[in-house]
Amino acid sequence: MEKLKFNAPTKIEAINQAKKKLVETENNLIIKVMKEEENEVEIEVIEKREILNFISNYLKEILKNIGYQSINIEVTNKETVPNFTIYSENDSLLIGKAGRNLKALQTITIHALRKELKEPYKFVINISDYKEQREKSLIKLAHNIAYEVKQTKIDAKLDSMNSYERRIIHNALVNNKDVYTKSEGTEPNRYIVIKSKENN
């Protein structure tokens, strides 16, 4: 990943140098101040497309090493967050049980990128339409369990989920007049409890 350094009397001048050299807007650059002294500022600049290329190439290399010869990666932006959608000859194996392999792939890619950038950078990895289908099934689960809790007045504890999946459950029931949701436990085993409002 190419990292360029620019020096100028002020941060604004250094950024302007970077924009001019790279022919990019500031929104398309990751800018880190390396040194800031009187009349001298040094910044390190990485183009965001360099980051996207790094992630795509890293994913291709990993998948090639575990035997995936024919894959395609589509990069899109969803609410300004880069989404990397992988299409392969065996999506189900790549996803794994309850998405475990996909989660592991996301985790190791996050660590590899953080090692390069020295700071977090938000992105999402998906395999075909797995996350869209998973979201639909979680919403359906939330409504089904909420109905049972409404009828029985007995709290229901769901399986442990990551923060993304818990947010889907919370959002699905946020306006429900009969139940409410609460996250409990500690990471990575936090889970949601669906509770009856009549018991409180």
Secondary structure, 3 states (H helix, E strand, C coil): CCCEEEEECCHHHHHHHHHHHHCCCHHHEEEEEEEEECCEEEEEEEEHHHHHHHHHHHHHHHHHHCCCCCCEEEEEEECCEEEEEEECCCHHHHHCHHHHHHHHHHHHHHHHHHHHHCCCCCCEEEECCHHHHHHHHHHHHHHHHHHHHHHHCCCEEEEECCHHHHHHHHHHHCCCCCEEEEEECCCCCCEEEEEEHHHC
